[in-house]
Amino acid sequence: MKTVRLTKDTKRDLLEKLLKRSTNDYGEIEKRVAGIIDNVRQNGDKAIFELALQFDKCRLDENNFTVTEEEIEEGAASVDPALFAVMEKASRNIRAYHEKQLRQSFFTTESSGAILGQRITPIERVGVYVPGGKAAYPSTLLMNIIPAQCAGVPEIMICTPAGSDGRVTPVVLAAAKITGVKRIFKTGGAQAIAGMAYGTGMIPKADKIVGPGNIYVALAKRAVYGHVSIDSVAGPSEIMVLADETANPRYVAADLLSQAEHDEMASAILVTTSMELAEAVSGEIDGFLPKLSRREIIEKSLDNYGYALVADNMDDAIDAVNEIASEHLEIVTRDPWQTMTKVKNAGAIFLGEYSSEPLGDYFAGPDHVLPKNGTARFFSPLSVDDFIKKSSVICYSAEALREVHEDVELFAGSEGLTAHKNSIAVRFEDE
């Protein structure tokens, strides 16, 4: 982990380095993804089955492609009961938080008699991608499905890869059982995204696709965007800790490491006004590393994207926080609530030394599907809003239109759109 003084130059260099982790620099993989998508689009289930055999060594056909209720029950039953109980607690927290986000349709009546409003309806069918195997994350299944359920989405399906034995990871099935979603297809990678985007025969076409995955999944989601909606093109995980001299260096170090273990491209950044804290955090990291199972990944992450930025004052530190716009931001200062009022850009904000980032990943309730790679400047966490549509409602009576028809005709005529003008004028041609 590199310790550097925060200056305009060091901040610019860091931003440039972080942005290079985006999905814009994978030309060869993009070509392979495009080929997979085209194959699935042309050949449907046949392509899905062939690709499962090629990539996952899993032999699938029409008879075993869909997870059965018996498989869900067996998988859930094989999970440690204590873990299953914790997952149920987490699901209740997630549901309670997202239910508070629900919006209502509205209608207003103008004095002229015109009625204006907004009608909110859920997306009809959502596809959720869930990684499998060693990279199985049941927490992500909960975080993607529960907001959709809160929004009222009537059809939710899951695509997740099966192993060579044709079975889906048990913890994924346990999480699915908790949510009640039973439509699960045994497919992963770019082919799963293509299947949900275009439909295959067995997989119905989705209106929106959500959920994380590897670079093939991310690029496939980007490729099908526009034909279907997606949540985002996920990038590597990020954590930033904004701290002053009051922070506990051992806690800060542990929290930085919690994200560095995700993958070699993950970033872990400390922004502080205290050189003493930066040095102490570095020492604590060295102490933790030998005890951690993913040490090799963590070390590569920290070597590439681990920084302690030491600012001259808190205003400069906060400016850096807002420019980097991290996925996760912990604020560990003397008055974190006051500091937070100056933060404009962050995916999720954790306040105080006992609000460690893994609370958000697993249990607290707010969604852990967050904007990455600086996109917190203009994107928000996954929420109920991602699973609804808003339709404008306009209802004018003859009397209400009579009051304004000349205004509308003038406006349309000024743009040279005579058919627009005529569609209003025709209603008053006898007057």
C-alpha positions in Angstrom: 0.0 0.0 0.0 1.5 3.3 -1.1 1.5 6.3 1.1 1.6 9.6 -0.8 0.9 13.2 -0.1 -2.4 14.4 -1.7 -1.8 16.9 -4.4 -3.5 17.8 -7.7 -0.9 15.6 -9.5 -1.2 12.5 -7.2 -5.0 12.8 -7.3 -5.0 13.0 -11.1 -2.7 10.1 -11.5 -4.8 7.9 -9.1 -8.0 8.8 -11.0 -6.4 7.8 -14.3 -5.2 4.6 -12.9 -8.6 3.7 -11.4 -10.4 4.5 -14.6 -8.2 2.0 -16.5 -10.0 -0.8 -14.7 -13.2 -0.1 -16.7 -14.7 -2.6 -19.2 -13.5 -0.5 -22.1 -10.2 -2.2 -22.6 -11.1 -5.8 -23.3 -11.2 -6.0 -27.1 -10.4 -9.7 -27.5 -12.9 -10.8 -24.8 -15.5 -8.5 -26.4 -15.2 -10.4 -29.6 -15.7 -13.7 -27.9 -18.7 -12.4 -26.0 -20.2 -11.1 -29.2 -19.8 -14.6 -30.7 -21.5 -16.2 -27.7 -24.4 -13.8 -27.8 -24.9 -14.3 -31.6 -24.8 -18.1 -31.1 -27.4 -18.0 -28.4 -29.6 -15.5 -30.3 -29.5 -17.8 -33.4 -29.6 -21.2 -31.8 -31.4 -20.7 -28.4 -31.4 -23.6 -26.0 -29.1 -25.8 -28.2 -26.4 -23.1 -27.9 -26.9 -22.9 -24.2 -26.5 -26.6 -23.7 -23.4 -26.8 -26.0 -21.7 -23.9 -24.1 -22.5 -25.4 -20.7 -20.6 -28.5 -21.8 -17.8 -26.5 -23.3 -17.2 -24.1 -20.3 -18.7 -25.9 -17.3 -18.3 -29.5 -18.3 -22.0 -29.8 -17.5 -24.2 -32.0 -19.7 -27.6 -30.3 -20.0 -30.8 -31.0 -21.9 -34.5 -30.1 -21.8 -35.0 -32.5 -18.9 -32.4 -31.2 -16.4 -32.0 -27.5 -17.5 -34.5 -26.1 -15.0 -33.9 -26.5 -11.3 -36.7 -28.6 -9.7 -38.4 -27.8 -6.4 -36.8 -31.0 -5.1 -33.3 -29.7 -6.0 -34.1 -26.4 -4.2 -35.2 -28.2 -1.1 -32.3 -30.6 -1.1 -29.8 -27.8 -1.6 -31.3 -25.6 1.1 -31.4 -28.6 3.5 -27.6 -29.2 3.0 -26.7 -25.7 4.2 -25.6 -25.2 7.8 -28.8 -24.3 9.7 -27.1 -21.5 11.5 -26.1 -19.9 8.2 -29.6 -20.4 6.8 -31.0 -18.6 9.9 -28.6 -15.7 9.4 -29.6 -15.4 5.7 -33.2 -15.3 6.8 -32.4 -12.5 9.2 -30.6 -10.6 6.5 -33.4 -11.0 4.1 -35.8 -9.5 6.6 -33.5 -6.5 7.1 -33.2 -6.1 3.3 -37.0 -6.3 2.8 -37.8 -3.9 5.6 -35.3 -1.3 4.2 -36.5 -1.6 0.6 -40.2 -1.5 1.5 -39.6 2.1 2.8 -38.6 3.1 -0.8 -42.0 2.3 -2.3 -43.6 5.2 -4.2 -47.3 5.9 -5.0 -48.9 7.0 -8.2 -50.4 10.5 -8.1 -53.0 12.6 -9.9 -53.8 16.3 -9.7 -56.7 18.2 -11.0 -56.0 21.6 -12.4 -58.5 24.5 -12.1 -59.3 24.2 -15.9 -60.5 20.6 -15.3 -57.3 18.9 -16.8 -56.0 15.9 -14.9 -52.3 15.3 -14.7 -50.6 12.4 -13.0 -47.9 9.7 -12.9 -48.7 6.0 -12.8 -46.1 3.7 -11.3 -46.1 0.0 -12.4 -43.5 -2.7 -11.9 -41.4 -4.2 -14.7 -43.1 -7.3 -15.9 -40.2 -9.8 -16.0 -36.7 -9.6 -14.4 -33.8 -11.9 -14.9 -31.2 -12.2 -12.0 -27.7 -13.5 -12.7 -26.1 -15.2 -9.8 -22.5 -16.5 -10.0 -21.9 -20.1 -9.0 -19.2 -22.5 -7.9 -16.4 -21.0 -5.8 -17.6 -17.5 -6.5 -21.1 -18.1 -5.2 -22.6 -15.1 -3.4 -26.0 -15.9 -1.8 -26.0 -12.3 -0.4 -26.1 -11.0 -3.9 -29.1 -13.1 -4.8 -31.0 -11.6 -1.8 -29.9 -8.1 -2.7 -31.1 -8.3 -6.3 -34.3 -10.3 -5.8 -35.8 -8.6 -2.7 -36.0 -5.1 -4.2 -37.7 -6.5 -7.3 -40.2 -8.3 -5.1 -40.8 -5.1 -3.1 -41.5 -3.3 -6.3 -44.1 -5.9 -7.2 -42.3 -7.5 -10.2 -44.6 -10.5 -11.1 -42.0 -12.7 -12.8 -38.5 -13.2 -11.5 -36.1 -15.8 -12.8 -32.6 -16.8 -11.9 -29.7 -17.9 -14.1 -26.8 -19.5 -12.4 -24.2 -22.1 -13.6 -24.3 -25.7 -12.5 -21.2 -27.7 -11.8 -20.0 -30.7 -13.8 -22.4 -32.8 -11.8 -25.4 -30.8 -13.0 -26.0 -29.3 -9.6 -26.4 -25.7 -8.5 -24.4 -24.4 -5.5 -26.4 -25.2 -2.4 -26.1 -21.8 -0.8 -27.5 -20.2 -3.9 -30.5 -22.6 -3.7 -30.9 -21.8 0.0 -31.1 -18.1 -0.8 -33.6 -18.7 -3.6 -35.7 -20.7 -1.1 -35.7 -17.8 1.3 -37.0 -15.4 -1.4 -39.5 -17.9 -2.8 -38.2 -17.7 -6.4 -38.5 -21.1 -8.0 -37.7 -20.4 -11.7 -34.0 -21.2 -11.9 -32.0 -22.1 -15.0 -28.6 -23.8 -15.0 -26.6 -21.5 -17.1 -23.9 -19.0 -16.5 -21.5 -16.6 -18.2 -22.3 -14.5 -21.3 -24.6 -17.2 -22.6 -26.9 -16.7 -19.6 -27.1 -13.0 -20.2 -27.8 -13.6 -23.9 -30.5 -16.1 -23.0 -32.3 -13.7 -20.7 -31.9 -10.8 -23.2 -33.4 -12.6 -26.2 -35.1 -15.7 -24.9 -34.2 -19.2 -26.0 -37.3 -21.3 -25.9 -36.9 -22.5 -22.3 -35.6 -19.2 -21.0 -38.2 -16.4 -21.4 -37.0 -13.0 -22.6 -36.5 -10.6 -19.6 -37.3 -6.9 -19.6 -34.4 -6.2 -17.2 -31.3 -8.1 -16.2 -29.5 -7.5 -12.9 -26.7 -9.2 -11.0 -22.9 -9.3 -11.0 -20.5 -11.6 -12.7 -17.0 -11.9 -14.3 -15.8 -9.8 -17.2 -17.7 -12.0 -19.7 -20.9 -11.3 -17.8 -20.2 -7.6 -17.5 -19.4 -7.2 -21.2 -22.4 -9.3 -22.2 -24.7 -7.0 -20.2 -23.2 -4.0 -21.9 -23.7 -5.6 -25.3 -27.4 -6.3 -24.8 -28.2 -3.0 -23.1 -30.8 -1.2 -25.1 -32.5 -4.4 -26.1 -33.2 -5.0 -22.4 -32.5 -2.8 -19.4 -29.7 -3.7 -17.1 -28.7 -2.5 -13.6 -25.1 -1.5 -14.5 -21.9 -2.8 -15.9 -20.2 -3.8 -12.7 -16.5 -3.1 -12.2 -14.0 -4.2 -9.5 -14.9 -3.6 -5.9 -13.8 -0.4 -4.1 -13.5 0.9 -0.6 -12.4 4.3 0.6 -11.9 5.3 4.3 -12.0 9.0 5.1 -10.3 9.4 8.5 -8.7 11.8 10.9 -6.3 11.3 13.8 -9.1 10.0 16.0 -9.5 6.8 13.9 -8.5 3.4 15.2 -5.7 2.2 12.7 -6.4 -1.5 13.4 -10.1 -1.1 12.4 -9.2 1.0 9.3 -6.7 -1.6 8.1 -9.2 -4.4 8.6 -11.8 -2.6 6.6 -9.5 -1.8 3.7 -8.5 -5.4 3.5 -12.2 -6.5 3.5 -12.5 -5.2 -0.1 -9.0 -5.8 -1.3 -9.7 -9.6 -1.0 -12.4 -9.5 -3.7 -10.0 -9.5 -6.6 -6.6 -8.2 -7.8 -8.3 -5.2 -9.5 -10.1 -4.1 -6.3 -9.1 -0.7 -4.8 -8.6 0.1 -1.2 -7.9 3.8 -0.4 -7.3 5.7 2.8 -7.7 9.4 2.7 -6.5 11.1 5.9 -5.2 14.3 7.4 -2.8 12.3 9.6 0.5 10.9 8.4 0.8 9.1 11.8 -2.5 7.3 11.1 -1.4 6.4 7.5 1.8 4.8 8.8 0.0 3.0 11.6 -2.6 1.6 9.2 0.2 0.3 6.9 1.7 -1.5 9.9 -1.6 -3.1 10.8 -2.1 -4.3 7.3 1.3 -6.0 7.4 0.3 -7.7 10.6 -3.1 -8.9 9.3 -1.8 -10.3 5.9 -0.2 -13.5 7.1 -3.5 -14.5 8.8 -5.8 -14.0 5.8 -6.7 -16.8 3.4 -6.7 -14.7 0.2 -3.4 -13.1 1.0 -2.0 -13.4 -2.6 -5.0 -11.6 -4.1 -4.9 -8.9 -1.4 -1.3 -8.2 -1.9 -1.7 -7.7 -5.7 -4.8 -5.5 -5.1 -2.8 -3.3 -2.6 0.2 -3.2 -4.9 -1.8 -2.0 -7.8 -4.6 0.0 -6.2 -3.9 0.4 -2.5 -3.2 4.0 -1.4 -3.0 6.1 1.7 -3.5 9.7 0.6 -2.4 12.2 3.2 -4.1 15.6 2.8 -3.1 18.9 4.3 -6.6 19.5 5.7 -10.0 17.9 5.8 -11.5 20.1 3.0 -8.8 18.8 0.6 -9.5 15.2 1.8 -13.2 15.6 1.1 -12.5 17.1 -2.3 -10.6 13.9 -3.2 -13.4 11.7 -1.8 -15.9 13.5 -4.1 -13.7 13.3 -7.2 -12.9 9.6 -6.7 -16.6 8.8 -5.9 -16.0 5.4 -4.4 -18.4 2.5 -4.2 -18.1 2.2 -0.4 -17.1 5.1 1.8 -16.4 4.8 5.5 -16.1 8.1 7.4 -14.2 7.7 10.7 -13.7 11.2 11.9 -14.3 13.1 15.2 -17.8 14.0 13.9 -18.7 11.7 11.0 -22.2 13.0 10.6 -20.9 16.6 10.2 -18.3 15.3 7.7 -20.9 13.5 5.7 -22.8 16.7 5.0 -19.9 17.7 2.7 -19.7 14.4 0.8 -21.5 14.5 -2.5 -20.4 11.3 -4.3 -20.4 7.8 -2.8 -22.3 4.6 -3.4 -22.9 3.7 0.3 -21.7 5.7 3.3 -20.7 4.1 6.6 -20.4 6.4 9.6 -18.3 5.8 12.7 -15.8 3.1 13.7 -18.5 0.4 14.3 -20.1 0.7 10.9 -17.8 -1.6 9.1 -18.4 -2.1 5.3 -19.3 -5.8 5.6 -22.5 -4.8 7.4 -23.6 -3.4 4.1 -22.5 -6.4 2.1 -24.5 -8.9 4.2 -26.9 -7.7 6.8 -27.9 -4.1 7.5 -30.5 -3.8 4.8 -29.4 -1.2 2.2 -28.5 -2.8 -1.1 -24.9 -3.8 -1.8 -25.3 -3.4 -5.5 -23.5 -0.1 -5.8 -22.1 2.2 -8.5 -18.4 1.6 -9.1 -15.5 3.2 -11.0 -16.4 6.8 -10.3 -20.1 6.3 -11.4 -21.4 7.3 -8.0 -21.2 10.8 -9.4 -24.3 10.1 -11.3 -25.6 6.6 -10.4 -27.3 5.3 -7.2 -27.5 1.9 -5.4 -29.9 -0.7 -6.7 -33.3 0.0 -5.3 -37.0 -0.5 -5.7 -36.9 2.4 -8.3 -34.8 0.1 -10.6 -37.8 -2.3 -10.9 -40.6 0.2 -11.7 -41.7 2.2 -14.6 -43.4 5.6 -14.6 -46.0 6.6 -17.1 -47.2 10.1 -17.4 -51.0 10.6 -17.4 -52.7 13.5 -19.2 -56.4 14.0 -19.4 -57.9 17.2 -20.8 -61.6 18.0 -21.2 -62.8 19.9 -24.2 -63.1 23.0 -22.0 -59.5 22.6 -20.7 -58.1 22.2 -24.2 -60.1 25.2 -25.5 -58.3 27.4 -23.0 -54.8 26.5 -24.3 -55.2 25.2 -27.9 -53.9 28.4 -29.5 -50.8 28.3 -27.3 -50.0 24.7 -28.3 -50.7 25.4 -32.0 -48.3 28.4 -31.9 -45.6 26.4 -30.2 -45.9 23.5 -32.7 -46.0 25.9 -35.6 -42.8 27.6 -34.5 -41.0 24.2 -34.9 -42.5 23.7 -38.4 -44.5 20.6 -37.3 -47.7 21.4 -39.0 -49.3 17.9 -38.3 -48.7 18.5 -34.6 -50.4 21.9 -35.0 -53.3 20.4 -37.0 -54.0 17.6 -34.5 -54.9 20.3 -32.0 -56.6 22.8 -34.4 -58.9 20.2 -35.9 -60.8 19.9 -32.7 -61.8 23.6 -33.0 -62.2 24.0 -36.7 -65.9 24.6 -36.4 -65.6 27.4 -33.9 
